[in-house]
Amino acid sequence: MKNFTKNDEEFICENCGSKVDPLGYTSRDHCPKCLCSKHVDINPGDREAECRGLLKPIQVLPDSKKGYIIIYKCTKCGEERRCKAAKDDDLDLLIKLTVNM
């Protein structure tokens, strides 16, 4: 089982430049506007990954228990990661990315 470290910090999205506020209920790890993230974690919230590449959403999977799961691919190392969508994520973009299924 992966360890989880709560790390809910404000940041500026490196993809679209938006200011991203903390979520308040769990760790914020991606931009709610463009859904991009950064490859900074080995385990959720630990900030121990050395890559630091941009994680771009390539697909979204609907999940009956978790809502939406975003599949990312790192533009630097190619690793794929999964993340649960946040309540304030752009719903239109989430739905659009489900077409890639």
Buried (B, 14 or more C-beta within 10 A) or exposed (E): EEEEEEBBEEBEBBBEEBEBEEBEEBBBBBBBBBBBBBBBBBEBBBEEBEBEBBBBBEBBBEEEEEBBBBBBBBBEEEEEBEBBBBEEBBEEBBEEBEEEE
